[in-house]
């Protein structure tokens, strides 16, 4: 069976993540400067694409769907958190080589939103299957 180049590269990394586990560490931040500078080059920041500071990669959080709560109950675009959707997409992009390899993810959220974002991510099956929320 042929292996995609990105999968082969990821499989041969010394450690898939900084913790050595298959789950990618995920940290919620209210200030991107809270993240240690020496870890930024191997990390993906999800939040403000205008943030500078040596991040390995940066992804934006899309605006909330204009259809939010207008569709039938259980509609994917109305029930899925935008951060969870971005996390799913960047994971796929990382696997197929469309995004640079990252060992960790930092999600930028407002200080008042950290608890709500954490709860949404903890309740998302795909996020829990791929990422490990850090304290």
N, C-alpha and C positions, 0 to 999 in steps of 0.2 A: 504494500500500500504506500503510495507516495504521500509525503508530508509537505504541507505548504512551507515555504522558506521561513515565514514568521513563526510558525509553530515549531519548526526545527530549532530556530534561534532561541525561542523561549524555553524549549525543552533542554537546551544545553547550557542555559544560564546556571551559575553556581547556586543561586537561590532565586526562586520565582519572585519572592518578596523580601523585604528587609527582615521579616520574622522567620523566614525559612519554611513557611507553610504555604499551602496552595491558595489561601484566602489573602486578598490584597488589603493591607491595613488602610483604614479610612478614618480620617480625623476631621472633625468639624471645627472651624475657626471663625472668629468674628473679626480678626485682624490678621492679614497675611504676614505681617512682620513677626507674629507669634511663632511661626514655623522656623526652626533652626536653618540658617543659611546653608550649612554643609549638606543638608538633606534635600534641598530644593531641586538640585540638578537631576535627581532620579525620581522626582515627584511630579504628579499632575495636579494642577490647581483648577478646581471647578468653581467658577464665579466670575469676577470682573476680568475680561480679557485685556484691560488696560493696565493691569497690575504688572509692574516690572519687578525684577529682583532675582533673576537667575533660576526661574522655574524651568524644569525639563519640558513642560508643555502646559498650555492653559486652554480650558474649554469654557464656553459661555453657557449660562443657564437660560434657556429660551423663555420668552414671555408666557404667561399662563394662557392656555387655549381660550380663544374667544367663544368656544362652544361649551365651556365648562358648565356643567349642570344643566345643559339644554337638551342633552341626548337621553336615551333610555337608561334606566338603572344598570350599572355595571359596564357602561361604555368605557373602553380603555382610555380614550383621550380625556375623559371626565374624572376618572378615578385614579389614574397614575400620577404620582408626584413628578413635577418637571425634573427635579434633581435625580430621581430614580431613573427616569428616561435617559438622561444624559449619561449616568453611570452605566446603563446597559449599552448605550451606543459606543462610549469610549472603550469599553471592554471588548466589544466586537472589533472595533477599529484597531486595537492593540494586537489582537490575535491574528488578524489578516495583514498586519503591517502597514495600515493606513495612518497609524499614529505611532509616535516614538514609544519605545518600551518604557514603562514606569513601574517602580517598585511600590509606591505609596500614592495615596490620593488625599488631598486636602480640599474640603468643601467650604467655601466662604459663604457665611450667612450672617445676617444681622444679629447682634447680641440678644435681642428679644426673640429671635426666631430659632435659636439653637435647639431648644427643647422640642419644639414642634417638628423641626426638620429631622432630628434624631428619631423621634417616634415614628414618623412616616417611613424613614429608611429601615428601621427595625421591623416594621410590619410588611415590608416588600420582600417577597420570596426570592426574586432574582438578585436583589442586593445582598441578602443574607447568604445566598449560594456562592457569591463571588467576592464579597468584601467582608472584612472584619472591622466592625465599629470599635474604635479605640476610646477609652475613657476620657 
